[in-house]
Amino acid sequence: MKTLRIILVTIFSLITTSSYANMSTAHLSDDENKSSNKMSYSTPCEISDTVLMASSEEVCMSLIEKIANHDHD
């Protein structure tokens, strides 16, 4: 009876360990995909004496306009 328990615990441990290994490899591939999709924020954008980084001049102007419209509410 004890040997049966030991065998079952060993098998269960091996299955659990392999499932954790499979999950970690899946996360690694997701991280690679995320890093390749990162935007670059290279345009400085000054809004209310605060400098933010925007992806383009058009985005900066849009942010300035939106914030200016909210200031009047």
RODRENBA-118957 format. One record per atom (N, C-alpha, C): x negated, y negated, z negated; atom name; residue in three letters. Coordinates in Angstrom, 2 decimals, padded with zeros to 5 digits, m for minus. Example, Ala and Ser with C-alpha at 12.3 -4.5 7.8 and 13.67 -1.06 7.14 Angstrom:
2
<pt xx="m013.19" yy="005.69" zz="m007.80" atom="N" rest="ALA"/>
<pt xx="m012.30" yy="004.50" zz="m007.80" atom="CA" rest="ALA"/>
<pt xx="m013.20" yy="003.30" zz="m007.80" atom="C" rest="ALA"/>
<pt xx="m012.85" yy="002.25" zz="m007.08" atom="N" rest="SER"/>
<pt xx="m013.67" yy="001.06" zz="m007.14" atom="CA" rest="SER"/>
<pt xx="m012.90" yy="m000.03" zz="m007.87" atom="C" rest="SER"/>
This chain:
73
<pt xx="m000.82" yy="001.20" zz="000.00" atom="N" rest="MET"/>
<pt xx="000.00" yy="000.00" zz="000.00" atom="CA" rest="MET"/>
<pt xx="m000.86" yy="m001.26" zz="000.00" atom="C" rest="MET"/>
<pt xx="m001.94" yy="m001.26" zz="m000.79" atom="N" rest="LYS"/>
<pt xx="m002.83" yy="m002.41" zz="m000.84" atom="CA" rest="LYS"/>
<pt xx="m003.53" yy="m002.62" zz="000.49" atom="C" rest="LYS"/>
<pt xx="m003.92" yy="m001.53" zz="001.14" atom="N" rest="THR"/>
<pt xx="m004.59" yy="m001.67" zz="002.43" atom="CA" rest="THR"/>
<pt xx="m003.65" yy="m002.23" zz="003.47" atom="C" rest="THR"/>
<pt xx="m002.40" yy="m001.86" zz="003.42" atom="N" rest="LEU"/>
<pt xx="m001.42" yy="m002.40" zz="004.36" atom="CA" rest="LEU"/>
<pt xx="m001.27" yy="m003.91" zz="004.15" atom="C" rest="LEU"/>
<pt xx="m001.24" yy="m004.34" zz="002.91" atom="N" rest="ARG"/>
<pt xx="m001.16" yy="m005.77" zz="002.60" atom="CA" rest="ARG"/>
<pt xx="m002.38" yy="m006.52" zz="003.12" atom="C" rest="ARG"/>
<pt xx="m003.54" yy="m005.95" zz="002.90" atom="N" rest="ILE"/>
<pt xx="m004.78" yy="m006.58" zz="003.35" atom="CA" rest="ILE"/>
<pt xx="m004.78" yy="m006.70" zz="004.87" atom="C" rest="ILE"/>
<pt xx="m004.35" yy="m005.66" zz="005.56" atom="N" rest="ILE"/>
<pt xx="m004.30" yy="m005.70" zz="007.02" atom="CA" rest="ILE"/>
<pt xx="m003.31" yy="m006.75" zz="007.50" atom="C" rest="ILE"/>
<pt xx="m002.13" yy="m006.81" zz="006.89" atom="N" rest="LEU"/>
<pt xx="m001.13" yy="m007.81" zz="007.29" atom="CA" rest="LEU"/>
<pt xx="m001.62" yy="m009.24" zz="007.03" atom="C" rest="LEU"/>
<pt xx="m002.25" yy="m009.46" zz="005.90" atom="N" rest="VAL"/>
<pt xx="m002.77" yy="m010.80" zz="005.59" atom="CA" rest="VAL"/>
<pt xx="m003.86" yy="m011.18" zz="006.57" atom="C" rest="VAL"/>
<pt xx="m004.72" yy="m010.24" zz="006.92" atom="N" rest="THR"/>
<pt xx="m005.79" yy="m010.51" zz="007.88" atom="CA" rest="THR"/>
<pt xx="m005.21" yy="m010.86" zz="009.25" atom="C" rest="THR"/>
<pt xx="m004.26" yy="m010.08" zz="009.71" atom="N" rest="ILE"/>
<pt xx="m003.64" yy="m010.35" zz="011.01" atom="CA" rest="ILE"/>
<pt xx="m002.94" yy="m011.70" zz="011.00" atom="C" rest="ILE"/>
<pt xx="m002.19" yy="m012.00" zz="009.94" atom="N" rest="PHE"/>
<pt xx="m001.50" yy="m013.28" zz="009.84" atom="CA" rest="PHE"/>
<pt xx="m002.50" yy="m014.44" zz="009.83" atom="C" rest="PHE"/>
<pt xx="m003.61" yy="m014.27" zz="009.13" atom="N" rest="SER"/>
<pt xx="m004.64" yy="m015.32" zz="009.08" atom="CA" rest="SER"/>
<pt xx="m005.24" yy="m015.57" zz="010.46" atom="C" rest="SER"/>
<pt xx="m005.51" yy="m014.50" zz="011.20" atom="N" rest="LEU"/>
<pt xx="m006.07" yy="m014.66" zz="012.53" atom="CA" rest="LEU"/>
<pt xx="m005.08" yy="m015.36" zz="013.47" atom="C" rest="LEU"/>
<pt xx="m003.82" yy="m015.02" zz="013.37" atom="N" rest="ILE"/>
<pt xx="m002.80" yy="m015.67" zz="014.21" atom="CA" rest="ILE"/>
<pt xx="m002.70" yy="m017.15" zz="013.87" atom="C" rest="ILE"/>
<pt xx="m002.68" yy="m017.47" zz="012.60" atom="N" rest="THR"/>
<pt xx="m002.59" yy="m018.86" zz="012.16" atom="CA" rest="THR"/>
<pt xx="m003.80" yy="m019.66" zz="012.62" atom="C" rest="THR"/>
<pt xx="m004.98" yy="m019.09" zz="012.49" atom="N" rest="THR"/>
<pt xx="m006.20" yy="m019.77" zz="012.90" atom="CA" rest="THR"/>
<pt xx="m006.20" yy="m020.04" zz="014.40" atom="C" rest="THR"/>
<pt xx="m005.76" yy="m019.08" zz="015.20" atom="N" rest="SER"/>
<pt xx="m005.75" yy="m019.29" zz="016.64" atom="CA" rest="SER"/>
<pt xx="m004.71" yy="m020.33" zz="017.05" atom="C" rest="SER"/>
<pt xx="m003.58" yy="m020.39" zz="016.33" atom="N" rest="SER"/>
<pt xx="m002.58" yy="m021.41" zz="016.68" atom="CA" rest="SER"/>
<pt xx="m003.10" yy="m022.81" zz="016.34" atom="C" rest="SER"/>
<pt xx="m003.84" yy="m022.97" zz="015.24" atom="N" rest="TYR"/>
<pt xx="m004.44" yy="m024.27" zz="014.93" atom="CA" rest="TYR"/>
<pt xx="m005.47" yy="m024.66" zz="015.98" atom="C" rest="TYR"/>
<pt xx="m006.24" yy="m023.71" zz="016.46" atom="N" rest="ALA"/>
<pt xx="m007.23" yy="m023.99" zz="017.50" atom="CA" rest="ALA"/>
<pt xx="m006.53" yy="m024.42" zz="018.78" atom="C" rest="ALA"/>
<pt xx="m005.43" yy="m023.82" zz="019.13" atom="N" rest="ASN"/>
<pt xx="m004.69" yy="m024.21" zz="020.33" atom="CA" rest="ASN"/>
<pt xx="m004.15" yy="m025.62" zz="020.21" atom="C" rest="ASN"/>
<pt xx="m003.66" yy="m026.00" zz="019.03" atom="N" rest="MET"/>
<pt xx="m003.12" yy="m027.34" zz="018.84" atom="CA" rest="MET"/>
<pt xx="m004.21" yy="m028.39" zz="018.94" atom="C" rest="MET"/>
<pt xx="m005.39" yy="m028.11" zz="018.42" atom="N" rest="SER"/>
<pt xx="m006.45" yy="m029.11" zz="018.46" atom="CA" rest="SER"/>
<pt xx="m006.94" yy="m029.34" zz="019.88" atom="C" rest="SER"/>
<pt xx="m006.97" yy="m028.32" zz="020.71" atom="N" rest="THR"/>
<pt xx="m007.39" yy="m028.53" zz="022.10" atom="CA" rest="THR"/>
<pt xx="m006.33" yy="m029.32" zz="022.84" atom="C" rest="THR"/>
<pt xx="m005.07" yy="m029.15" zz="022.51" atom="N" rest="ALA"/>
<pt xx="m004.01" yy="m029.93" zz="023.16" atom="CA" rest="ALA"/>
<pt xx="m004.15" yy="m031.40" zz="022.80" atom="C" rest="ALA"/>
<pt xx="m004.51" yy="m031.70" zz="021.55" atom="N" rest="HIS"/>
<pt xx="m004.67" yy="m033.09" zz="021.15" atom="CA" rest="HIS"/>
<pt xx="m005.87" yy="m033.73" zz="021.83" atom="C" rest="HIS"/>
<pt xx="m006.91" yy="m032.96" zz="022.05" atom="N" rest="LEU"/>
<pt xx="m008.07" yy="m033.52" zz="022.71" atom="CA" rest="LEU"/>
<pt xx="m007.74" yy="m033.95" zz="024.14" atom="C" rest="LEU"/>
<pt xx="m006.95" yy="m033.15" zz="024.84" atom="N" rest="SER"/>
<pt xx="m006.62" yy="m033.52" zz="026.21" atom="CA" rest="SER"/>
<pt xx="m005.70" yy="m034.74" zz="026.23" atom="C" rest="SER"/>
<pt xx="m004.81" yy="m034.87" zz="025.24" atom="N" rest="ASP"/>
<pt xx="m003.95" yy="m036.05" zz="025.16" atom="CA" rest="ASP"/>
<pt xx="m004.78" yy="m037.30" zz="024.92" atom="C" rest="ASP"/>
<pt xx="m005.81" yy="m037.20" zz="024.06" atom="N" rest="ASP"/>
<pt xx="m006.65" yy="m038.36" zz="023.77" atom="CA" rest="ASP"/>
<pt xx="m007.42" yy="m038.79" zz="025.02" atom="C" rest="ASP"/>
<pt xx="m007.84" yy="m037.85" zz="025.83" atom="N" rest="GLU"/>
<pt xx="m008.54" yy="m038.19" zz="027.06" atom="CA" rest="GLU"/>
<pt xx="m007.62" yy="m038.95" zz="028.00" atom="C" rest="GLU"/>
<pt xx="m006.36" yy="m038.54" zz="028.08" atom="N" rest="ASN"/>
<pt xx="m005.41" yy="m039.22" zz="028.95" atom="CA" rest="ASN"/>
<pt xx="m005.13" yy="m040.63" zz="028.46" atom="C" rest="ASN"/>
<pt xx="m005.04" yy="m040.81" zz="027.15" atom="N" rest="LYS"/>
<pt xx="m004.77" yy="m042.14" zz="026.60" atom="CA" rest="LYS"/>
<pt xx="m005.93" yy="m043.09" zz="026.86" atom="C" rest="LYS"/>
<pt xx="m007.14" yy="m042.60" zz="026.72" atom="N" rest="SER"/>
<pt xx="m008.28" yy="m043.49" zz="026.90" atom="CA" rest="SER"/>
<pt xx="m008.44" yy="m043.91" zz="028.35" atom="C" rest="SER"/>
<pt xx="m007.99" yy="m043.09" zz="029.29" atom="N" rest="SER"/>
<pt xx="m008.11" yy="m043.47" zz="030.69" atom="CA" rest="SER"/>
<pt xx="m007.04" yy="m044.48" zz="031.10" atom="C" rest="SER"/>
<pt xx="m005.97" yy="m044.60" zz="030.31" atom="N" rest="ASN"/>
<pt xx="m004.88" yy="m045.51" zz="030.64" atom="CA" rest="ASN"/>
<pt xx="m004.96" yy="m046.84" zz="029.89" atom="C" rest="ASN"/>
<pt xx="m006.05" yy="m047.11" zz="029.21" atom="N" rest="LYS"/>
<pt xx="m006.17" yy="m048.35" zz="028.44" atom="CA" rest="LYS"/>
<pt xx="m006.28" yy="m049.54" zz="029.38" atom="C" rest="LYS"/>
<pt xx="m005.60" yy="m050.63" zz="028.99" atom="N" rest="MET"/>
<pt xx="m005.69" yy="m051.86" zz="029.76" atom="CA" rest="MET"/>
<pt xx="m006.88" yy="m052.66" zz="029.27" atom="C" rest="MET"/>
<pt xx="m007.41" yy="m053.49" zz="030.13" atom="N" rest="SER"/>
<pt xx="m008.49" yy="m054.36" zz="029.68" atom="CA" rest="SER"/>
<pt xx="m007.93" yy="m055.76" zz="029.46" atom="C" rest="SER"/>
<pt xx="m008.23" yy="m056.31" zz="028.33" atom="N" rest="TYR"/>
<pt xx="m007.78" yy="m057.65" zz="027.97" atom="CA" rest="TYR"/>
<pt xx="m008.98" yy="m058.58" zz="028.08" atom="C" rest="TYR"/>
<pt xx="m009.14" yy="m059.19" zz="029.24" atom="N" rest="SER"/>
<pt xx="m010.35" yy="m059.98" zz="029.49" atom="CA" rest="SER"/>
<pt xx="m010.09" yy="m061.47" zz="029.63" atom="C" rest="SER"/>
<pt xx="m008.82" yy="m061.89" zz="029.60" atom="N" rest="THR"/>
<pt xx="m008.49" yy="m063.30" zz="029.78" atom="CA" rest="THR"/>
<pt xx="m008.14" yy="m063.93" zz="028.43" atom="C" rest="THR"/>
<pt xx="m008.94" yy="m064.87" zz="027.94" atom="N" rest="PRO"/>
<pt xx="m008.58" yy="m065.54" zz="026.69" atom="CA" rest="PRO"/>
<pt xx="m007.35" yy="m066.42" zz="026.89" atom="C" rest="PRO"/>
<pt xx="m006.48" yy="m066.41" zz="025.89" atom="N" rest="CYS"/>
<pt xx="m005.22" yy="m067.14" zz="025.99" atom="CA" rest="CYS"/>
<pt xx="m005.00" yy="m067.87" zz="024.66" atom="C" rest="CYS"/>
<pt xx="m005.04" yy="m069.19" zz="024.68" atom="N" rest="GLU"/>
<pt xx="m004.88" yy="m069.96" zz="023.44" atom="CA" rest="GLU"/>
<pt xx="m003.42" yy="m070.36" zz="023.28" atom="C" rest="GLU"/>
<pt xx="m002.85" yy="m069.92" zz="022.16" atom="N" rest="ILE"/>
<pt xx="m001.46" yy="m070.23" zz="021.85" atom="CA" rest="ILE"/>
<pt xx="m001.41" yy="m070.76" zz="020.43" atom="C" rest="ILE"/>
<pt xx="m000.97" yy="m071.97" zz="020.26" atom="N" rest="SER"/>
<pt xx="m000.84" yy="m072.60" zz="018.94" atom="CA" rest="SER"/>
<pt xx="m002.13" yy="m072.49" zz="018.13" atom="C" rest="SER"/>
<pt xx="m003.23" yy="m072.89" zz="018.73" atom="N" rest="ASP"/>
<pt xx="m004.55" yy="m072.88" zz="018.10" atom="CA" rest="ASP"/>
<pt xx="m005.04" yy="m071.47" zz="017.74" atom="C" rest="ASP"/>
<pt xx="m004.45" yy="m070.45" zz="018.35" atom="N" rest="THR"/>
<pt xx="m004.88" yy="m069.07" zz="018.15" atom="CA" rest="THR"/>
<pt xx="m005.28" yy="m068.50" zz="019.50" atom="C" rest="THR"/>
<pt xx="m006.46" yy="m067.93" zz="019.57" atom="N" rest="VAL"/>
<pt xx="m006.92" yy="m067.35" zz="020.83" atom="CA" rest="VAL"/>
<pt xx="m006.60" yy="m065.86" zz="020.84" atom="C" rest="VAL"/>
<pt xx="m005.81" yy="m065.46" zz="021.82" atom="N" rest="LEU"/>
<pt xx="m005.46" yy="m064.06" zz="022.04" atom="CA" rest="LEU"/>
<pt xx="m006.08" yy="m063.63" zz="023.35" atom="C" rest="LEU"/>
<pt xx="m006.19" yy="m062.34" zz="023.56" atom="N" rest="MET"/>
<pt xx="m006.70" yy="m061.82" zz="024.82" atom="CA" rest="MET"/>
<pt xx="m005.53" yy="m061.25" zz="025.61" atom="C" rest="MET"/>
<pt xx="m005.44" yy="m061.64" zz="026.87" atom="N" rest="ALA"/>
<pt xx="m004.38" yy="m061.18" zz="027.75" atom="CA" rest="ALA"/>
<pt xx="m004.99" yy="m060.41" zz="028.91" atom="C" rest="ALA"/>
<pt xx="m004.16" yy="m059.63" zz="029.59" atom="N" rest="SER"/>
<pt xx="m004.66" yy="m058.84" zz="030.71" atom="CA" rest="SER"/>
<pt xx="m004.84" yy="m059.68" zz="031.97" atom="C" rest="SER"/>
<pt xx="m004.11" yy="m060.80" zz="032.06" atom="N" rest="SER"/>
<pt xx="m004.27" yy="m061.68" zz="033.23" atom="CA" rest="SER"/>
<pt xx="m003.80" yy="m063.09" zz="032.87" atom="C" rest="SER"/>
<pt xx="m004.10" yy="m064.04" zz="033.74" atom="N" rest="GLU"/>
<pt xx="m003.68" yy="m065.42" zz="033.54" atom="CA" rest="GLU"/>
<pt xx="m002.16" yy="m065.53" zz="033.58" atom="C" rest="GLU"/>
<pt xx="m001.52" yy="m064.72" zz="034.43" atom="N" rest="GLU"/>
<pt xx="m000.05" yy="m064.76" zz="034.54" atom="CA" rest="GLU"/>
<pt xx="000.60" yy="m064.31" zz="033.23" atom="C" rest="GLU"/>
<pt xx="000.04" yy="m063.28" zz="032.60" atom="N" rest="VAL"/>
<pt xx="000.57" yy="m062.80" zz="031.33" atom="CA" rest="VAL"/>
<pt xx="000.41" yy="m063.88" zz="030.26" atom="C" rest="VAL"/>
<pt xx="m000.71" yy="m064.55" zz="030.27" atom="N" rest="CYS"/>
<pt xx="m000.97" yy="m065.62" zz="029.31" atom="CA" rest="CYS"/>
<pt xx="000.07" yy="m066.74" zz="029.47" atom="C" rest="CYS"/>
<pt xx="000.28" yy="m067.17" zz="030.70" atom="N" rest="MET"/>
<pt xx="001.24" yy="m068.25" zz="030.94" atom="CA" rest="MET"/>
<pt xx="002.65" yy="m067.83" zz="030.54" atom="C" rest="MET"/>
<pt xx="003.00" yy="m066.58" zz="030.78" atom="N" rest="SER"/>
<pt xx="004.31" yy="m066.07" zz="030.38" atom="CA" rest="SER"/>
<pt xx="004.48" yy="m066.08" zz="028.86" atom="C" rest="SER"/>
<pt xx="003.44" yy="m065.68" zz="028.15" atom="N" rest="LEU"/>
<pt xx="003.49" yy="m065.71" zz="026.68" atom="CA" rest="LEU"/>
<pt xx="003.63" yy="m067.13" zz="026.14" atom="C" rest="LEU"/>
<pt xx="002.86" yy="m068.05" zz="026.72" atom="N" rest="ILE"/>
<pt xx="002.93" yy="m069.45" zz="026.29" atom="CA" rest="ILE"/>
<pt xx="004.34" yy="m069.99" zz="026.52" atom="C" rest="ILE"/>
<pt xx="004.92" yy="m069.66" zz="027.65" atom="N" rest="GLU"/>
<pt xx="006.27" yy="m070.14" zz="027.96" atom="CA" rest="GLU"/>
<pt xx="007.31" yy="m069.55" zz="027.02" atom="C" rest="GLU"/>
<pt xx="007.20" yy="m068.26" zz="026.74" atom="N" rest="LYS"/>
<pt xx="008.16" yy="m067.61" zz="025.83" atom="CA" rest="LYS"/>
<pt xx="008.06" yy="m068.19" zz="024.43" atom="C" rest="LYS"/>
<pt xx="006.86" yy="m068.40" zz="023.95" atom="N" rest="ILE"/>
<pt xx="006.68" yy="m068.96" zz="022.61" atom="CA" rest="ILE"/>
<pt xx="007.17" yy="m070.40" zz="022.56" atom="C" rest="ILE"/>
<pt xx="006.93" yy="m071.16" zz="023.61" atom="N" rest="ALA"/>
<pt xx="007.40" yy="m072.54" zz="023.65" atom="CA" rest="ALA"/>
<pt xx="008.93" yy="m072.59" zz="023.61" atom="C" rest="ALA"/>
<pt xx="009.59" yy="m071.66" zz="024.28" atom="N" rest="ASN"/>
<pt xx="011.06" yy="m071.62" zz="024.28" atom="CA" rest="ASN"/>
<pt xx="011.59" yy="m071.25" zz="022.91" atom="C" rest="ASN"/>
<pt xx="010.91" yy="m070.40" zz="022.17" atom="N" rest="HIS"/>
<pt xx="011.36" yy="m070.01" zz="020.85" atom="CA" rest="HIS"/>
<pt xx="011.10" yy="m071.09" zz="019.81" atom="C" rest="HIS"/>
<pt xx="010.13" yy="m071.93" zz="020.03" atom="N" rest="ASP"/>
<pt xx="009.85" yy="m073.01" zz="019.09" atom="CA" rest="ASP"/>
<pt xx="010.99" yy="m074.03" zz="019.04" atom="C" rest="ASP"/>
<pt xx="011.77" yy="m074.13" zz="020.11" atom="N" rest="HIS"/>
<pt xx="012.85" yy="m075.11" zz="020.15" atom="CA" rest="HIS"/>
<pt xx="014.14" yy="m074.62" zz="019.54" atom="C" rest="HIS"/>
<pt xx="014.22" yy="m073.33" zz="019.19" atom="N" rest="ASP"/>
<pt xx="015.45" yy="m072.77" zz="018.59" atom="CA" rest="ASP"/>
<pt xx="015.68" yy="m073.23" zz="017.19" atom="C" rest="ASP"/>
